[in-house]
Amino acid sequence: MNTNKLAIALVLSCQVVMAQEFDKNISAARTSYASGNLQDARFAMEQMLRDIDIQIGKEVLKLLPAKVGALAMNEKEDNVTGTGGYVGLYVSRHYGTDAKRASIEIINNSPLITSLNAILSMPVIGGMMRDENQKIIRVQGYKSILNKNVNTETGKTNYELQIPMNNTLLTLKMDDTTEGEITTAANSIPLAKIVQLAQ
């Protein structure tokens, strides 16, 4: 029982700290802007936007399934902070163990979106880039690119499904799986709700 109380207190204190950081960054941005220091104003605004993206990322994680197929999530590997230097929404969750893994990665304003949308929207470009290990499918109404990769050493087939949704890219990867399993897993992800939060 005390563990639950401690966990609740920890979560609430983290939210208070995040709110304080947000308020501090707004105040710093206003002060810097008013004094004509635009560089510091921009930096404070970037920090504020990063804080917002982290909070949105935490909400997106709540929407992701606890399992992908039979693979349970590895909550300790959840990431909403992104990588060094990356600005924008970044969410990743991993599933399974080393023997068989899956992952979901969501990136807002991904540089890949333009290329993927070109392949998906122009049959000529898609036709020129035709590959027997790549196909275009629909997932919950979104045109998506499914990539198949057969590991010649192990004989296992791995799949990667890229789903561009407006300015957000969701990538689902599954090791040692089938096309049916990855599309079923993709259809269990609430894409419309994720798009709503990520916009």
N, C-alpha and C positions, 0 to 999 in steps of 0.2 A: 504494500500500500504506500509506504514511504517513497518507494522508487517512482511510482506514478506521480506523486505530488512533486517530487524533485524534477521529473521530466516536464511536467506542466509548467513549473516555475522557470525552468531553463528556456522553454519555448517562448514564454511570455517576455522574459528578460531580453531574449534575442530580438523580438519584435520591437521592444522599446528602444533598444540600441539602434536598430535599423531606422526607426522613425527619427531618432535624434540625429543620426548621420545625415539623413535626408534634409531635415530642417537646417542643419549646420551648412550643408552644401547650398541650399537655396539662399541662406543669409549671405554666405561668402560670394555667391554669384551676383547678388544685388549690390553688395558693397563694392565689389570689384568693378562692376559695370558703371555704377554711379561715379566712381573715381576715375573712370576712363581706362582702367586696366582690363582691356578686352581679353587678353591672353589668360589671365587668372579667372575671369568670368567664364570663359569657355571651358576651362579645366574643371571648375566647380560644377558647371552644367553637365559635363561629361560624366563626372562622378555621380551626380544625381540620377542621370539616365541609367547608368550602370546599376545603381541601387534598385531602380524600378524594374529593370530587366531581371535582376536576381529574384525579386518578389514574384514577378510574372512566371519565371521559371519554376519556382516552388509550387505555384498553382497548377502549372502544366504537369508537373510530376504527379500531382494528385489524380490527374485524369488518365495517366498511363496505366495499362493493365498490370496486375500483380504477377501475371504469368503470360508468357508468349509460348503458345503450344503447351508443352509439358514443363517448360523451363521456368523456374521461379526467379523473381527479381533478386538482385544483389543490392539491397538498399544502401549499403556502405559505399558503393561505387557511384551512386547518383551524383551528378554534377550539374550545377546551374551557373557556375562562374565562368565557364569558357576557358580559353587558353590565353596565355600572355599576349597582351597587345590587342586582343580581339574585342571589339566594341559591338554590342548588340545582344539579342537574346540567344542563348545557347543552353540546350538541355540535353543531357544524355543519361540513359539508364541501360544497365547491362543485366543479362539474364543467364542462368545456367552455370556450368562449371567448365573447366578447361577442356573436358572431353567433348562437350557440345555447348556452344554459346550462341547468344543472340544479343542484339543491341538496337536501341532506338535513339536516334540523334535528331534534334530539331534545331535548325539554325534560321534565324530571321535575317533577311537581307543577304543571303548567301550569294557569293559571286557565281556559283554554279547555276542559279535559277535562269539566267538569260540563255545560257547554252542549252539547258534541258528544255526550256520552253521553245527554243528554235527547232530542236529535234522533234518535239511533240506537235508543233503547230504547222510545220511545213513538210509535207510528204516528200518533197524533192530532197531536202537535207537529210531527213530520216532514211530515205532510200539509198542515198549515197553512202551513208554510214552503216549500212546494213551489216549485221553480224549475227551469225546463227546462235550466239550466246546472249543476244539482247533482243528484247521484244517490248512493244508498247501494250500496256494493259490498262484497264480502268479499275480504280479502287474507290468505292463510295462516290463515284461520279468524277473523280479526278484522273486525268490521263497521267500515267506513271511509266517509268522505265524499269524493267526487270532485267537484271544482269545475272547470268549464270556463270559460275566458275567451277570447273572440275579440277580438283587437286590430283595431278597425275601420280604423285607418290602414294597417297592414301586411297585414291579412288572415290573420295567423298565429294559430294556436290554441295557447294555453298551458293547462296543467293544474296543479292543486294537489290532492294526495291527503293527507288527514289521517287518521292511524291512531291512535286512542286505545287504549292497552294498559295496563290497570289505572291506575296514576297517572303513566304516561309517554305523552307525545304525540310521535309521529314524523310529520313533514311532509315530503313529497317534492314538489318543484316542478320542472316541466320546461317549457321554452319550445319553441315551434314543434314540437309533437309530436302524437301520436294517443292515444286512450284505450288502445289495445292496447299501445303502447310504454310508457306510464307504468305500467300494471298488470304488464307483464313485468318492468320495472325494479324495481317494489315487491316482486315475488316473488323477486328475487335478493338481497334484504336479509334477513339471518338474524334475523328479528324475535324469535323465542323466546330466542335467546342474548342479544340486547340487553335484553329485559325482565328476564332473569335478573340481568344486571349492574346494571341501572338501579334495581332495587327497593331 
